[in-house]
Amino acid sequence: MHRSDPLAQESTAPSGRSPQPALRLKGYDAADFRRRVLIRGGAGLDVDYGDHVLNPDLDPLIDRTGTREAAVLVPVIDCGADANVLLTRRTQKLRKHSGQVAFPGGSVDADDASIEAAALRESFEEIALEARFVETVGRLPRYFTTTGFRITPVLAVVSPGFDLRANPDEVDDIFEVPLGFLMNPANHRKESRVWQGRERFYYTMPFGRHLIWGATAGIIRTLYERLYA
């Protein structure tokens, strides 16, 4: 599958918060994204993010020593003045998180040389994204889920020219969302539902026919707070 234009959708009004001078907004292109990641560097990567951030009572329920290591690629496509973020929709046949919007990625294997290697391997297995088009530029803090995963998001800039193909056993759809849309906090909806007798809060980011929520929305929110808030 060749990459296609994202769904047409305009961002709403930008946040009223002023960025720090070192990160003054110049747009949402891939070069600016890379610059923001390099300025931030590895600071704060030891801070845990996850489902417990909006739900502090969940923190004691997260077994940080028993969680499974996972890695996802956060692919920012260099496609001109406005970069896009590549996302997938997981197939309905999967046992966990079926039908959800996700970043390409999965469990870290014992023979993976690094977190980055795992994210690249999984991306190739899921959507045939070749590593030669991908420049990894940094990481986000680990994201803990109540389903037992410790996810490390690997930030990357993807050069044009790639040809994607969804693995039908894992992915139903591959699509792109403008980075500017995802980094606009007006598009981050804080919602809640009752789970196991208690109200649980989470972010959603509706985009066209897609609903981004769960860990994927949480990772996107973390990206916004670290680089664009």
Order of alpha helices (4+ residues) and beta strands (2+ residues): alpha-beta-beta-beta-beta-beta-alpha-beta-beta-beta-beta-alpha-beta-beta-beta-alpha
